[in-house]
Amino acid sequence: MKKMNKMEAKAYTFMTDQIKGAHWAKGKQLKELDISRQLDISRTPVRHAMERLIEDGYVYRVPNKGVFVGDVSLDLHQRKERIYFLEALLQHIFYTLQLDEIIVDTVPLADMIDDLEKAVPLESDEFETLEIKFWRLLLSYHSNTYMNERVIETMVNLYQDASQTPLIFKKSRAMKITHYRKLIEWLNANNYTYARREIRILLNQILINLIQGVDD
């Protein structure tokens, strides 16, 4: 295997860090021009680094379409980091909603939880797809779209992890429904303090499940 030069190694390290850190989700298309601009280098070393990434199994090429991120397994430390990051984001978002005295219309959210409950036993990812829609609707009350997208991106990255994480999430569906219903109760009462507590309890339980590899 040919040794990479300095610029190729720089591009390779940058891209593997993005993939291993789950900053780039599975299926994301990698564009030479965008990456070369980010790193302030020419496209040639980026192209060569992508070829090495393909050889190492991090990405794959689709003829006439481009190069895309493949399945990525997160280690336990990375999973925990994602959960902590998610909690920090959501705690801040709910605190902001409280300060802004935002009143959430919980009726459509409650209806979505009913749909989520029906999807609990399904083998497909319909539950997770509906769950993302649930959070998008709830986050629409928060004005910081960048922060909202980080929440969704983090959830998607966890769901798309190539390890056992997605399976653990599927086993956690019923538990999530219980906490989501409590969350809606607190939001309906405009009690953001208890809503934030419910989020903390939910994510702590998910974290325990991830560490143990099993669910209640």
QUIWO-V361708 format. One record per residue. N is the residue number from 1. RES is the residue in one letter. PHI is phi in degrees with one decimal (999 if undefined). NEAR is the number of other C-alpha atoms within 12 Angstrom. D_CENTER is the distance of its C-alpha to the mean C-alpha in Angstrom with 2 decimals. Layout:
n=N res=RES phi=PHI near=NEAR d_center=D_CENTER
n=N res=RES phi=PHI near=NEAR d_center=D_CENTER
This chain:
n=1 res=M phi=999 near=7 d_center=34.21
n=2 res=K phi=-65.1 near=11 d_center=34.98
n=3 res=K phi=-72.0 near=12 d_center=34.14
n=4 res=M phi=-79.1 near=22 d_center=31.84
n=5 res=N phi=-80.5 near=16 d_center=33.38
n=6 res=K phi=-60.2 near=15 d_center=32.02
n=7 res=M phi=-70.4 near=23 d_center=30.12
n=8 res=E phi=-65.3 near=29 d_center=28.66
n=9 res=A phi=-64.3 near=26 d_center=27.54
n=10 res=K phi=-62.6 near=25 d_center=25.97
n=11 res=A phi=-66.5 near=37 d_center=23.96
n=12 res=Y phi=-63.1 near=35 d_center=23.10
n=13 res=T phi=-62.9 near=25 d_center=21.96
n=14 res=F phi=-60.0 near=24 d_center=19.82
n=15 res=M phi=-69.8 near=38 d_center=18.04
n=16 res=T phi=-66.1 near=28 d_center=17.67
n=17 res=D phi=-63.4 near=20 d_center=16.26
n=18 res=Q phi=-64.9 near=24 d_center=13.56
n=19 res=I phi=-74.5 near=33 d_center=12.81
n=20 res=K phi=-64.6 near=31 d_center=13.33
n=21 res=G phi=-81.1 near=28 d_center=11.29
n=22 res=A phi=62.6 near=36 d_center=8.19
n=23 res=H phi=-77.2 near=28 d_center=8.82
n=24 res=W phi=-110.5 near=31 d_center=9.78
n=25 res=A phi=-77.2 near=33 d_center=8.00
n=26 res=K phi=-56.4 near=30 d_center=10.62
n=27 res=G phi=93.5 near=24 d_center=13.23
n=28 res=K phi=-65.6 near=28 d_center=13.09
n=29 res=Q phi=-82.8 near=24 d_center=16.78
n=30 res=L phi=-97.1 near=35 d_center=18.32
n=31 res=K phi=-114.7 near=21 d_center=21.27
n=32 res=E phi=-54.9 near=28 d_center=24.09
n=33 res=L phi=-62.8 near=19 d_center=25.29
n=34 res=D phi=-61.9 near=18 d_center=22.10
n=35 res=I phi=-69.4 near=27 d_center=21.62
n=36 res=S phi=-63.6 near=27 d_center=25.35
n=37 res=R phi=-69.3 near=14 d_center=25.38
n=38 res=Q phi=-61.2 near=17 d_center=22.60
n=39 res=L phi=-93.8 near=22 d_center=24.62
n=40 res=D phi=58.7 near=17 d_center=27.97
n=41 res=I phi=-133.9 near=21 d_center=29.32
n=42 res=S phi=-75.3 near=21 d_center=30.75
n=43 res=R phi=-75.4 near=22 d_center=29.00
n=44 res=T phi=-59.8 near=20 d_center=31.09
n=45 res=P phi=-64.6 near=27 d_center=29.50
n=46 res=V phi=-65.4 near=36 d_center=26.01
n=47 res=R phi=-62.7 near=30 d_center=27.32
n=48 res=H phi=-65.8 near=26 d_center=28.84
n=49 res=A phi=-65.5 near=36 d_center=25.73
n=50 res=M phi=-63.8 near=38 d_center=23.80
n=51 res=E phi=-62.2 near=30 d_center=26.61
n=52 res=R phi=-67.5 near=28 d_center=26.16
n=53 res=L phi=-62.1 near=32 d_center=22.42
n=54 res=I phi=-64.7 near=24 d_center=23.50
n=55 res=E phi=-61.4 near=17 d_center=26.12
n=56 res=D phi=-86.3 near=17 d_center=23.77
n=57 res=G phi=85.8 near=21 d_center=21.34
n=58 res=Y phi=-78.7 near=35 d_center=18.28
n=59 res=V phi=-135.0 near=33 d_center=18.71
n=60 res=Y phi=-141.5 near=25 d_center=21.03
n=61 res=R phi=-105.3 near=25 d_center=23.42
n=62 res=V phi=-108.2 near=15 d_center=24.13
n=63 res=P phi=-51.6 near=8 d_center=27.75
n=64 res=N phi=67.1 near=6 d_center=28.37
n=65 res=K phi=-124.7 near=12 d_center=24.69
n=66 res=G phi=138.1 near=20 d_center=23.23
n=67 res=V phi=-109.5 near=28 d_center=21.00
n=68 res=F phi=-131.8 near=29 d_center=17.43
n=69 res=V phi=-69.9 near=35 d_center=14.80
n=70 res=G phi=-92.1 near=31 d_center=15.36
n=71 res=D phi=-66.0 near=25 d_center=13.85
n=72 res=V phi=-130.4 near=36 d_center=12.67
n=73 res=S phi=-98.5 near=27 d_center=13.24
n=74 res=L phi=-90.8 near=30 d_center=11.91
n=75 res=D phi=-81.3 near=21 d_center=14.82
n=76 res=L phi=-59.1 near=23 d_center=15.13
n=77 res=H phi=-61.0 near=16 d_center=15.19
n=78 res=Q phi=-67.3 near=28 d_center=11.87
n=79 res=R phi=-62.8 near=38 d_center=10.28
n=80 res=K phi=-61.8 near=26 d_center=12.35
n=81 res=E phi=-59.7 near=22 d_center=11.44
n=82 res=R phi=-63.8 near=34 d_center=7.72
n=83 res=I phi=-66.1 near=34 d_center=9.30
n=84 res=Y phi=-61.9 near=24 d_center=11.99
n=85 res=F phi=-63.5 near=25 d_center=10.11
n=86 res=L phi=-62.2 near=33 d_center=8.41
n=87 res=E phi=-63.7 near=31 d_center=12.01
n=88 res=A phi=-60.7 near=22 d_center=13.65
n=89 res=L phi=-62.8 near=31 d_center=12.00
n=90 res=L phi=-67.8 near=36 d_center=12.82
n=91 res=Q phi=-61.9 near=28 d_center=16.19
n=92 res=H phi=-65.2 near=26 d_center=17.08
n=93 res=I phi=-62.1 near=34 d_center=16.24
n=94 res=F phi=-68.6 near=40 d_center=18.31
n=95 res=Y phi=-66.8 near=25 d_center=20.98
n=96 res=T phi=-64.7 near=23 d_center=21.29
n=97 res=L phi=-60.5 near=28 d_center=21.71
n=98 res=Q phi=-65.6 near=25 d_center=24.37
n=99 res=L phi=-62.9 near=16 d_center=26.16
n=100 res=D phi=-82.7 near=16 d_center=26.24
n=101 res=E phi=54.8 near=16 d_center=27.56
n=102 res=I phi=-77.5 near=25 d_center=25.24
n=103 res=I phi=-102.6 near=24 d_center=26.23
n=104 res=V phi=-91.1 near=30 d_center=23.57
n=105 res=D phi=-77.5 near=21 d_center=24.94
n=106 res=T phi=-85.2 near=26 d_center=23.73
n=107 res=V phi=-61.0 near=19 d_center=25.62
n=108 res=P phi=-64.5 near=18 d_center=23.15
n=109 res=L phi=-67.6 near=32 d_center=20.31
n=110 res=A phi=-64.1 near=27 d_center=22.64
n=111 res=D phi=-63.3 near=20 d_center=23.40
n=112 res=M phi=-67.7 near=28 d_center=19.79
n=113 res=I phi=-66.3 near=35 d_center=19.65
n=114 res=D phi=-60.3 near=23 d_center=22.82
n=115 res=D phi=-66.8 near=23 d_center=21.22
n=116 res=L phi=-61.4 near=33 d_center=18.31
n=117 res=E phi=-62.6 near=27 d_center=21.06
n=118 res=K phi=-66.3 near=18 d_center=22.83
n=119 res=A phi=-88.9 near=23 d_center=19.88
n=120 res=V phi=-53.8 near=28 d_center=19.56
n=121 res=P phi=-81.0 near=18 d_center=22.05
n=122 res=L phi=-72.1 near=17 d_center=20.94
n=123 res=E phi=-76.7 near=16 d_center=20.10
n=124 res=S phi=-74.5 near=14 d_center=18.06
n=125 res=D phi=-93.8 near=23 d_center=14.44
n=126 res=E phi=-60.2 near=21 d_center=16.00
n=127 res=F phi=-58.3 near=32 d_center=14.85
n=128 res=E phi=-65.1 near=36 d_center=11.10
n=129 res=T phi=-65.0 near=23 d_center=12.08
n=130 res=L phi=-66.4 near=25 d_center=14.21
n=131 res=E phi=-64.1 near=32 d_center=11.82
n=132 res=I phi=-62.4 near=29 d_center=9.60
n=133 res=K phi=-64.4 near=24 d_center=13.14
n=134 res=F phi=-58.4 near=28 d_center=14.16
n=135 res=W phi=-70.5 near=33 d_center=11.71
n=136 res=R phi=-62.1 near=24 d_center=12.59
n=137 res=L phi=-65.6 near=24 d_center=16.16
n=138 res=L phi=-65.0 near=34 d_center=16.03
n=139 res=L phi=-71.9 near=31 d_center=14.44
n=140 res=S phi=-64.4 near=26 d_center=17.17
n=141 res=Y phi=-80.8 near=24 d_center=19.57
n=142 res=H phi=-102.5 near=30 d_center=18.11
n=143 res=S phi=-79.8 near=17 d_center=19.60
n=144 res=N phi=-84.6 near=19 d_center=17.29
n=145 res=T phi=-66.5 near=16 d_center=15.27
n=146 res=Y phi=-62.5 near=15 d_center=13.79
n=147 res=M phi=-65.3 near=25 d_center=12.36
n=148 res=N phi=-60.2 near=28 d_center=11.25
n=149 res=E phi=-67.8 near=24 d_center=9.32
n=150 res=R phi=-66.2 near=28 d_center=7.62
n=151 res=V phi=-62.1 near=33 d_center=6.59
n=152 res=I phi=-63.3 near=33 d_center=5.50
n=153 res=E phi=-61.1 near=28 d_center=3.97
n=154 res=T phi=-66.1 near=34 d_center=2.22
n=155 res=M phi=-61.9 near=36 d_center=2.55
n=156 res=V phi=-62.3 near=32 d_center=3.34
n=157 res=N phi=-60.5 near=41 d_center=3.57
n=158 res=L phi=-66.9 near=44 d_center=4.88
n=159 res=Y phi=-66.1 near=35 d_center=6.65
n=160 res=Q phi=-92.8 near=34 d_center=7.97
n=161 res=D phi=-56.7 near=35 d_center=9.26
n=162 res=A phi=-80.4 near=25 d_center=12.99
n=163 res=S phi=-86.8 near=22 d_center=14.27
n=164 res=Q phi=-79.8 near=25 d_center=15.04
n=165 res=T phi=-53.8 near=37 d_center=11.69
n=166 res=P phi=-58.3 near=32 d_center=11.21
n=167 res=L phi=-64.0 near=24 d_center=14.88
n=168 res=I phi=-63.9 near=31 d_center=14.59
n=169 res=F phi=-62.6 near=37 d_center=12.15
n=170 res=K phi=-64.0 near=34 d_center=14.82
n=171 res=K phi=-71.5 near=27 d_center=17.51
n=172 res=S phi=-92.1 near=31 d_center=16.00
n=173 res=R phi=-57.8 near=35 d_center=16.22
n=174 res=A phi=-61.3 near=27 d_center=19.69
n=175 res=M phi=-62.4 near=26 d_center=18.91
n=176 res=K phi=-62.2 near=32 d_center=16.10
n=177 res=I phi=-56.5 near=31 d_center=18.73
n=178 res=T phi=-57.8 near=24 d_center=21.15
n=179 res=H phi=-72.5 near=29 d_center=19.05
n=180 res=Y phi=-65.1 near=36 d_center=17.95
n=181 res=R phi=-65.8 near=28 d_center=21.68
n=182 res=K phi=-65.3 near=28 d_center=22.63
n=183 res=L phi=-59.3 near=34 d_center=20.17
n=184 res=I phi=-64.4 near=34 d_center=21.86
n=185 res=E phi=-59.6 near=23 d_center=25.21
n=186 res=W phi=-68.1 near=26 d_center=24.64
n=187 res=L phi=-67.5 near=33 d_center=23.42
n=188 res=N phi=-64.0 near=22 d_center=26.44
n=189 res=A phi=-87.9 near=19 d_center=28.62
n=190 res=N phi=58.0 near=25 d_center=27.04
n=191 res=N phi=-103.6 near=25 d_center=26.48
n=192 res=Y phi=-73.0 near=32 d_center=23.47
n=193 res=T phi=-61.6 near=22 d_center=24.51
n=194 res=Y phi=-76.2 near=24 d_center=24.07
n=195 res=A phi=-65.0 near=32 d_center=20.93
n=196 res=R phi=-65.1 near=32 d_center=19.33
n=197 res=R phi=-63.5 near=24 d_center=20.91
n=198 res=E phi=-64.3 near=30 d_center=19.49
n=199 res=I phi=-62.7 near=36 d_center=15.89
n=200 res=R phi=-63.1 near=28 d_center=16.91
n=201 res=I phi=-62.6 near=24 d_center=18.61
n=202 res=L phi=-60.4 near=32 d_center=15.78
n=203 res=L phi=-69.3 near=34 d_center=13.26
n=204 res=N phi=-64.7 near=22 d_center=16.26
n=205 res=Q phi=-67.2 near=29 d_center=17.09
n=206 res=I phi=-63.0 near=37 d_center=13.74
n=207 res=L phi=-62.0 near=32 d_center=14.19
n=208 res=I phi=-60.8 near=23 d_center=17.73
n=209 res=N phi=-62.8 near=29 d_center=16.84
n=210 res=L phi=-65.8 near=34 d_center=14.65
n=211 res=I phi=-68.5 near=21 d_center=17.58
n=212 res=Q phi=-81.2 near=15 d_center=20.21
n=213 res=G phi=78.7 near=23 d_center=18.66
n=214 res=V phi=-137.7 near=20 d_center=20.24
n=215 res=D phi=-131.6 near=22 d_center=19.99
n=216 res=D phi=-71.6 near=17 d_center=22.66
